[in-house]
Amino acid sequence: MGRLVPAVTRALDILELFLDGDGTLSAPEITRRLGLPRTTVHELVTTLAARSYLVQVPDQPGRYRLGVRPYQLGSRYAEQLDLAAEGQQVARSVAETCDETVHVAILEGMDVIYIAKVDSTHAVRMVSAAGRRLPAHCTSVGKMLLASLPEDALDARLSGDQPLVAMTDNSITSAGELRRHLDAVRERGVAVEQRESNPDVNCVAAPVRDSTGRVVAALSISVPTIRWSEERQTELEGLAAKGAGELSVRLGHRRRDI
């Protein structure tokens, strides 16, 4: 690995300051927050402004905000993202940590479509496969995605009195029960499936967000009942949330705790 260039590092430090607060800063504020010499900050800010990375705030002399260039770079980065490819990489990392089967899925109507899957080393057959479609209400990824929908979008999917399809004896079959379940998912921030798509498998799932904060997918960890316990559930919920968070970051989502 080559040597880091101090001037470039300082310029990037300046740009990253604009990610917090109201998005505007003055040169003295930058100087104070980074502990850099005033002359150095002035030169760096002048250079960044000349290249459209920063612009002066109208009617606020001496204050700057991000210019158009970071937006252009971010847009190009977003164009190159592949949710399935990124999801497969993160799923592999999570699976290596817990040695259980990991999925990433998206929502289409009232179904989920699995776009990534990494199997555990244990010889336990799962009902899913990349590209397969399953009823969302029977899976932890599906319940996570349904819980993340705006109320009107969820209403549109649950209109009518028809019972929901059951995959096992534990599947939720009524819209009212599903709504109550989704309320609990929103409150906890993770979804749990108790042998609802496979009578021998339990799952946990967490939401994956894009650069706008919108939930675009969910990541789950599936465990056969013989290895399931309350302690294991708690552990895997944390791993699923961590994995989903990592995938979200790859998609451009910025968590406040980073």
Contacts in CASP RR format, 6 or more apart in sequence:
PFRMAT RR
TARGET T0000
AUTHOR 0000-0000-0000
METHOD contacts of the structure
MODEL  1
MGRLVPAVTRALDILELFLDGDGTLSAPEITRRLGLPRTTVHELVTTLAA
RSYLVQVPDQPGRYRLGVRPYQLGSRYAEQLDLAAEGQQVARSVAETCDE
TVHVAILEGMDVIYIAKVDSTHAVRMVSAAGRRLPAHCTSVGKMLLASLP
EDALDARLSGDQPLVAMTDNSITSAGELRRHLDAVRERGVAVEQRESNPD
VNCVAAPVRDSTGRVVAALSISVPTIRWSEERQTELEGLAAKGAGELSVR
LGHRRRDI
7 44 0 8 1.000
10 34 0 8 1.000
10 36 0 8 1.000
10 40 0 8 1.000
10 44 0 8 1.000
11 44 0 8 1.000
11 47 0 8 1.000
11 48 0 8 1.000
13 34 0 8 1.000
14 30 0 8 1.000
14 34 0 8 1.000
14 41 0 8 1.000
14 44 0 8 1.000
14 45 0 8 1.000
14 48 0 8 1.000
15 48 0 8 1.000
15 53 0 8 1.000
15 54 0 8 1.000
15 66 0 8 1.000
15 70 0 8 1.000
17 25 0 8 1.000
17 30 0 8 1.000
17 33 0 8 1.000
17 34 0 8 1.000
18 24 0 8 1.000
18 25 0 8 1.000
18 54 0 8 1.000
18 64 0 8 1.000
18 65 0 8 1.000
18 66 0 8 1.000
19 254 0 8 1.000
23 65 0 8 1.000
23 66 0 8 1.000
24 57 0 8 1.000
24 60 0 8 1.000
24 63 0 8 1.000
24 64 0 8 1.000
24 65 0 8 1.000
25 33 0 8 1.000
25 63 0 8 1.000
25 64 0 8 1.000
25 65 0 8 1.000
26 62 0 8 1.000
26 63 0 8 1.000
26 64 0 8 1.000
27 38 0 8 1.000
27 41 0 8 1.000
27 42 0 8 1.000
27 45 0 8 1.000
27 62 0 8 1.000
27 64 0 8 1.000
28 38 0 8 1.000
30 36 0 8 1.000
30 41 0 8 1.000
30 45 0 8 1.000
31 37 0 8 1.000
31 38 0 8 1.000
31 41 0 8 1.000
34 41 0 8 1.000
45 54 0 8 1.000
45 64 0 8 1.000
48 54 0 8 1.000
49 55 0 8 1.000
49 56 0 8 1.000
49 64 0 8 1.000
51 69 0 8 1.000
52 67 0 8 1.000
52 68 0 8 1.000
52 69 0 8 1.000
53 66 0 8 1.000
53 67 0 8 1.000
53 69 0 8 1.000
53 70 0 8 1.000
54 64 0 8 1.000
54 65 0 8 1.000
54 66 0 8 1.000
54 67 0 8 1.000
55 64 0 8 1.000
55 65 0 8 1.000
55 66 0 8 1.000
55 67 0 8 1.000
55 68 0 8 1.000
56 62 0 8 1.000
56 63 0 8 1.000
56 64 0 8 1.000
57 63 0 8 1.000
57 64 0 8 1.000
57 65 0 8 1.000
77 252 0 8 1.000
78 211 0 8 1.000
78 252 0 8 1.000
81 250 0 8 1.000
81 251 0 8 1.000
81 252 0 8 1.000
83 104 0 8 1.000
83 106 0 8 1.000
83 115 0 8 1.000
83 216 0 8 1.000
83 217 0 8 1.000
83 251 0 8 1.000
84 104 0 8 1.000
84 115 0 8 1.000
84 116 0 8 1.000
84 130 0 8 1.000
86 247 0 8 1.000
86 250 0 8 1.000
86 251 0 8 1.000
87 104 0 8 1.000
87 115 0 8 1.000
87 116 0 8 1.000
87 217 0 8 1.000
87 219 0 8 1.000
87 247 0 8 1.000
87 250 0 8 1.000
88 104 0 8 1.000
88 116 0 8 1.000
88 118 0 8 1.000
89 250 0 8 1.000
90 104 0 8 1.000
90 219 0 8 1.000
90 243 0 8 1.000
90 246 0 8 1.000
90 247 0 8 1.000
90 250 0 8 1.000
91 102 0 8 1.000
91 103 0 8 1.000
91 104 0 8 1.000
91 116 0 8 1.000
91 117 0 8 1.000
91 118 0 8 1.000
91 219 0 8 1.000
92 102 0 8 1.000
92 118 0 8 1.000
93 243 0 8 1.000
93 246 0 8 1.000
94 102 0 8 1.000
94 118 0 8 1.000
94 219 0 8 1.000
94 221 0 8 1.000
94 239 0 8 1.000
94 240 0 8 1.000
94 242 0 8 1.000
94 243 0 8 1.000
95 101 0 8 1.000
95 102 0 8 1.000
95 118 0 8 1.000
95 119 0 8 1.000
95 120 0 8 1.000
97 239 0 8 1.000
98 120 0 8 1.000
98 221 0 8 1.000
98 235 0 8 1.000
98 236 0 8 1.000
98 239 0 8 1.000
99 120 0 8 1.000
99 121 0 8 1.000
99 122 0 8 1.000
100 120 0 8 1.000
100 122 0 8 1.000
100 221 0 8 1.000
100 222 0 8 1.000
100 223 0 8 1.000
100 227 0 8 1.000
100 236 0 8 1.000
101 117 0 8 1.000
101 118 0 8 1.000
101 119 0 8 1.000
101 120 0 8 1.000
101 124 0 8 1.000
101 126 0 8 1.000
101 221 0 8 1.000
101 222 0 8 1.000
101 223 0 8 1.000
102 117 0 8 1.000
102 118 0 8 1.000
102 219 0 8 1.000
102 220 0 8 1.000
102 221 0 8 1.000
102 222 0 8 1.000
103 114 0 8 1.000
103 116 0 8 1.000
103 117 0 8 1.000
103 128 0 8 1.000
103 141 0 8 1.000
103 219 0 8 1.000
103 220 0 8 1.000
103 222 0 8 1.000
104 114 0 8 1.000
104 115 0 8 1.000
104 116 0 8 1.000
104 117 0 8 1.000
104 141 0 8 1.000
104 208 0 8 1.000
104 217 0 8 1.000
104 218 0 8 1.000
104 219 0 8 1.000
104 220 0 8 1.000
104 247 0 8 1.000
105 112 0 8 1.000
105 113 0 8 1.000
105 114 0 8 1.000
105 115 0 8 1.000
105 139 0 8 1.000
105 141 0 8 1.000
105 142 0 8 1.000
105 145 0 8 1.000
105 217 0 8 1.000
105 218 0 8 1.000
105 220 0 8 1.000
106 112 0 8 1.000
106 113 0 8 1.000
106 115 0 8 1.000
106 145 0 8 1.000
106 216 0 8 1.000
106 217 0 8 1.000
107 113 0 8 1.000
107 136 0 8 1.000
107 142 0 8 1.000
107 145 0 8 1.000
107 146 0 8 1.000
107 149 0 8 1.000
108 133 0 8 1.000
109 136 0 8 1.000
109 157 0 8 1.000
110 135 0 8 1.000
110 136 0 8 1.000
110 137 0 8 1.000
110 157 0 8 1.000
111 133 0 8 1.000
111 134 0 8 1.000
111 135 0 8 1.000
111 136 0 8 1.000
112 133 0 8 1.000
112 134 0 8 1.000
112 135 0 8 1.000
112 136 0 8 1.000
112 139 0 8 1.000
112 141 0 8 1.000
112 142 0 8 1.000
112 145 0 8 1.000
112 218 0 8 1.000
113 131 0 8 1.000
113 132 0 8 1.000
113 133 0 8 1.000
114 128 0 8 1.000
114 129 0 8 1.000
114 130 0 8 1.000
114 131 0 8 1.000
114 132 0 8 1.000
114 133 0 8 1.000
114 134 0 8 1.000
114 141 0 8 1.000
115 130 0 8 1.000
115 131 0 8 1.000
115 217 0 8 1.000
116 130 0 8 1.000
117 126 0 8 1.000
117 128 0 8 1.000
117 129 0 8 1.000
117 130 0 8 1.000
119 126 0 8 1.000
122 224 0 8 1.000
122 227 0 8 1.000
124 200 0 8 1.000
124 201 0 8 1.000
124 224 0 8 1.000
126 198 0 8 1.000
126 201 0 8 1.000
126 222 0 8 1.000
127 134 0 8 1.000
127 167 0 8 1.000
127 197 0 8 1.000
127 198 0 8 1.000
127 201 0 8 1.000
128 134 0 8 1.000
128 222 0 8 1.000
134 167 0 8 1.000
134 197 0 8 1.000
135 164 0 8 1.000
135 165 0 8 1.000
135 167 0 8 1.000
135 171 0 8 1.000
135 197 0 8 1.000
136 142 0 8 1.000
136 143 0 8 1.000
136 145 0 8 1.000
136 146 0 8 1.000
137 143 0 8 1.000
137 146 0 8 1.000
137 164 0 8 1.000
137 171 0 8 1.000
137 172 0 8 1.000
137 178 0 8 1.000
138 165 0 8 1.000
138 166 0 8 1.000
138 167 0 8 1.000
138 168 0 8 1.000
138 171 0 8 1.000
138 172 0 8 1.000
138 193 0 8 1.000
138 196 0 8 1.000
138 197 0 8 1.000
139 193 0 8 1.000
139 196 0 8 1.000
139 197 0 8 1.000
139 203 0 8 1.000
139 205 0 8 1.000
139 220 0 8 1.000
140 191 0 8 1.000
140 192 0 8 1.000
140 193 0 8 1.000
140 203 0 8 1.000
140 204 0 8 1.000
140 205 0 8 1.000
140 218 0 8 1.000
140 220 0 8 1.000
141 191 0 8 1.000
141 203 0 8 1.000
141 205 0 8 1.000
141 217 0 8 1.000
141 218 0 8 1.000
141 219 0 8 1.000
141 220 0 8 1.000
142 191 0 8 1.000
142 205 0 8 1.000
142 218 0 8 1.000
143 178 0 8 1.000
143 181 0 8 1.000
143 182 0 8 1.000
143 185 0 8 1.000
143 191 0 8 1.000
143 193 0 8 1.000
143 205 0 8 1.000
144 185 0 8 1.000
144 189 0 8 1.000
144 190 0 8 1.000
144 191 0 8 1.000
144 205 0 8 1.000
144 206 0 8 1.000
144 207 0 8 1.000
144 215 0 8 1.000
144 218 0 8 1.000
144 220 0 8 1.000
145 207 0 8 1.000
145 215 0 8 1.000
145 217 0 8 1.000
145 218 0 8 1.000
146 154 0 8 1.000
146 157 0 8 1.000
146 178 0 8 1.000
146 182 0 8 1.000
147 182 0 8 1.000
147 183 0 8 1.000
147 185 0 8 1.000
147 186 0 8 1.000
147 189 0 8 1.000
147 191 0 8 1.000
148 186 0 8 1.000
148 207 0 8 1.000
148 215 0 8 1.000
149 157 0 8 1.000
154 179 0 8 1.000
154 182 0 8 1.000
158 175 0 8 1.000
158 178 0 8 1.000
158 179 0 8 1.000
160 175 0 8 1.000
163 173 0 8 1.000
163 174 0 8 1.000
164 171 0 8 1.000
164 172 0 8 1.000
164 173 0 8 1.000
164 174 0 8 1.000
164 175 0 8 1.000
164 178 0 8 1.000
165 171 0 8 1.000
165 173 0 8 1.000
166 173 0 8 1.000
167 196 0 8 1.000
167 197 0 8 1.000
167 198 0 8 1.000
168 195 0 8 1.000
168 196 0 8 1.000
168 197 0 8 1.000
168 198 0 8 1.000
168 199 0 8 1.000
169 199 0 8 1.000
170 194 0 8 1.000
170 195 0 8 1.000
170 196 0 8 1.000
170 199 0 8 1.000
171 196 0 8 1.000
171 197 0 8 1.000
172 178 0 8 1.000
172 181 0 8 1.000
172 196 0 8 1.000
185 191 0 8 1.000
189 206 0 8 1.000
189 207 0 8 1.000
189 241 0 8 1.000
190 204 0 8 1.000
190 205 0 8 1.000
190 206 0 8 1.000
190 237 0 8 1.000
190 238 0 8 1.000
190 240 0 8 1.000
190 241 0 8 1.000
191 204 0 8 1.000
191 205 0 8 1.000
191 206 0 8 1.000
191 218 0 8 1.000
191 220 0 8 1.000
192 202 0 8 1.000
192 203 0 8 1.000
192 204 0 8 1.000
192 205 0 8 1.000
192 233 0 8 1.000
192 237 0 8 1.000
193 201 0 8 1.000
193 202 0 8 1.000
193 203 0 8 1.000
193 204 0 8 1.000
193 205 0 8 1.000
193 220 0 8 1.000
194 202 0 8 1.000
195 201 0 8 1.000
195 202 0 8 1.000
195 225 0 8 1.000
197 203 0 8 1.000
200 224 0 8 1.000
200 225 0 8 1.000
200 226 0 8 1.000
201 222 0 8 1.000
201 223 0 8 1.000
201 224 0 8 1.000
201 225 0 8 1.000
202 222 0 8 1.000
202 223 0 8 1.000
202 224 0 8 1.000
202 225 0 8 1.000
202 228 0 8 1.000
202 233 0 8 1.000
203 220 0 8 1.000
203 221 0 8 1.000
203 222 0 8 1.000
203 223 0 8 1.000
204 220 0 8 1.000
204 221 0 8 1.000
204 233 0 8 1.000
204 236 0 8 1.000
204 237 0 8 1.000
204 240 0 8 1.000
205 218 0 8 1.000
205 219 0 8 1.000
205 220 0 8 1.000
205 221 0 8 1.000
205 240 0 8 1.000
205 244 0 8 1.000
206 218 0 8 1.000
206 219 0 8 1.000
206 220 0 8 1.000
206 237 0 8 1.000
206 238 0 8 1.000
206 240 0 8 1.000
206 241 0 8 1.000
206 243 0 8 1.000
206 244 0 8 1.000
206 245 0 8 1.000
207 215 0 8 1.000
207 217 0 8 1.000
207 218 0 8 1.000
207 244 0 8 1.000
207 248 0 8 1.000
208 215 0 8 1.000
208 216 0 8 1.000
208 217 0 8 1.000
208 218 0 8 1.000
208 219 0 8 1.000
208 244 0 8 1.000
208 245 0 8 1.000
208 247 0 8 1.000
208 248 0 8 1.000
208 251 0 8 1.000
209 215 0 8 1.000
209 216 0 8 1.000
209 245 0 8 1.000
209 248 0 8 1.000
209 251 0 8 1.000
209 253 0 8 1.000
210 216 0 8 1.000
210 248 0 8 1.000
210 251 0 8 1.000
210 252 0 8 1.000
210 253 0 8 1.000
211 251 0 8 1.000
211 252 0 8 1.000
211 253 0 8 1.000
211 254 0 8 1.000
213 248 0 8 1.000
213 253 0 8 1.000
216 251 0 8 1.000
217 247 0 8 1.000
218 244 0 8 1.000
219 240 0 8 1.000
219 243 0 8 1.000
219 244 0 8 1.000
219 247 0 8 1.000
220 240 0 8 1.000
221 236 0 8 1.000
221 239 0 8 1.000
221 240 0 8 1.000
223 232 0 8 1.000
223 236 0 8 1.000
245 253 0 8 1.000
245 255 0 8 1.000
248 255 0 8 1.000
249 255 0 8 1.000
249 258 0 8 1.000
END
